[in-house]
C-alpha cells in the first residue's frame, strides 16, 4: 500500500509538472474562488456573532403597577417564568431602578435634583431563549393583572435582524454558487489532464491496473491542488482581513469585528476542507466517465 | 487455453466484425491470424483480452468465461495477457527501463523485483544498453522490441500481437519473429495477427485465416497464400 502510495504521488507530481500551465491556471482559479468564498464566510460569520450578541441582549421589560403586594409580585414572576421561551425573569424594584438611573446619569445629576418621590415603576426583566419568542411572551405578560406596560426591542431590532438574516442567507447562497463553479473548474481541468494522459491510462488498463489504481494519482493531484489553493487563499485573506478590519473598526466602531486566533483558525479549516473537497470531488467527477475497459 | 464457441460480434453501427467463430487454441501454441484489412483480426484479439465482449457466443480464456467475468476481475485477467500493438503505445515521457517497469508497477510489484525482472527482460530482448534512453530515440524495430518487453515482463500466459512487424523491414521483422518464437518456447501462447506473407510462410506455424469476419481456414503449418 505504501509502495503504491509513492507511485500515486509520483505520478500526480509528474502530471502536474507535465501540464504546468494548466496546473498553474487551476491553482490560480481555485485560489481566487476560495478567496471570494472566504470573504463571504468572514462576513457571514461576523454577522452570526453580531446577531448572537444582539439576541443575547434582547429583553422584554414589564412595568408593574405600584399597588402590588410582595405575594402578587412573586406570583407574577412565577407566571412569567412559566411562559414558553422564557429563559429568566429578574425583578427590579423601584429603588433599584432609581439607583440604576442615578448611575446612568452621573454626569447630569441636576436632572434628578428636583425629584422628591421615586417616580420609577418596579419592573420585570425577561430574557428569552430566542428573539422569536419575544413578541408572543410580551403579549402574554401584558395580559397579566398588575402589569402596566410591556416593552421589548420593538420594530427596529426586528428589522435589523431581518436585514442581517437576509445578508447571511444571500452570503450562503453565493458561497454555494461559487462552490459549484469551482467544482466545475476543477472538473474541466482534471478532464484536460486526463485526456492528455489518455494513452497512459489505456496502457495501465491494458497491463492490468485496477480502476482505482488508475484513479488515485488524479485524485491525489486534485487533493494537492486544492490544498495549495486553500493555503494561498488563507494567506491572502489573512493579510487583507488584518488590514481591512483595522480600517473598519475606525469607521464603524459599534460593529464588533472578530480578530481572534480561533476565528482565523475556523476560517482556515473551512477553506482547507473546501479546497481539498473541490480538488478531490472535481477529480472524481472527471474520472467517472473514463472507460478503462474499452480500448 | 483459448476457446471460442459460435462467437458473433456486431458493433453498434451494425457493422458485423466477426461471424460464427469457433476455435480452440491450446496452451503453448504459436498461431498466426491472417486476412486482409477489416477481416476482423483486431476484433478477434480484443475479444481475448476483453477489450470488448462478444454480441453472441462464448469466449473462454484460461478456463474463465469472459462474458461472465465481473468488471472488477478484468485487470487480473489482463495480467495474464500481454498485448503488443502495431502503433507501439509507448510512454514517450519515460525512458526504456521505466516503460517496461510501468507494467509491473501498476500491479504493485516490489521495487527490487521490478529492477531484477526488467533488467533480465531487457537483456533477453537486447535493449539493456539503451535502458536510460527515451523511446523516441529508438528505431522502429527497437520500439517494437520494447513493446514486447513490456508485454512479457510480467510473464503472461498469453501474448497477443497485432501486426508487430507491420512497419518494419524484413530483417528487423525476422528478428522480432525470432523473439516471439523464443517467448513461445518459454511456454507462452502467442497469437500474432499479421499481413506479413514472408514471415508467415517462413515460420511454418498454425495459420487461422479470417475474411470479412468469417473463419475461412485453420491449418497446422500453414502458409499465407490461399490454398
HADDOCK unambig.tbl for C-alpha pairs under 7 A between the chains (distance, minus, plus):
assign (segid A and resid 4 and name CA) (segid B and resid 108 and name CA) 6.42 0.50 0.50
assign (segid A and resid 200 and name CA) (segid B and resid 91 and name CA) 6.74 0.50 0.50
assign (segid A and resid 204 and name CA) (segid B and resid 106 and name CA) 6.74 0.50 0.50
assign (segid A and resid 205 and name CA) (segid B and resid 75 and name CA) 6.88 0.50 0.50
assign (segid A and resid 206 and name CA) (segid B and resid 78 and name CA) 6.33 0.50 0.50
assign (segid A and resid 207 and name CA) (segid B and resid 78 and name CA) 5.88 0.50 0.50
assign (segid A and resid 207 and name CA) (segid B and resid 79 and name CA) 5.82 0.50 0.50
assign (segid A and resid 207 and name CA) (segid B and resid 103 and name CA) 5.50 0.50 0.50
assign (segid A and resid 208 and name CA) (segid B and resid 75 and name CA) 4.01 0.50 0.50
assign (segid A and resid 208 and name CA) (segid B and resid 76 and name CA) 5.92 0.50 0.50
assign (segid A and resid 208 and name CA) (segid B and resid 78 and name CA) 4.75 0.50 0.50
assign (segid A and resid 208 and name CA) (segid B and resid 79 and name CA) 4.87 0.50 0.50
assign (segid A and resid 208 and name CA) (segid B and resid 107 and name CA) 6.69 0.50 0.50
assign (segid A and resid 209 and name CA) (segid B and resid 75 and name CA) 5.66 0.50 0.50
assign (segid A and resid 209 and name CA) (segid B and resid 106 and name CA) 5.17 0.50 0.50
assign (segid A and resid 209 and name CA) (segid B and resid 107 and name CA) 5.78 0.50 0.50
assign (segid A and resid 210 and name CA) (segid B and resid 75 and name CA) 5.45 0.50 0.50
assign (segid A and resid 293 and name CA) (segid B and resid 51 and name CA) 5.88 0.50 0.50
assign (segid A and resid 294 and name CA) (segid B and resid 51 and name CA) 5.24 0.50 0.50
assign (segid A and resid 294 and name CA) (segid B and resid 52 and name CA) 6.51 0.50 0.50
assign (segid A and resid 295 and name CA) (segid B and resid 51 and name CA) 5.60 0.50 0.50
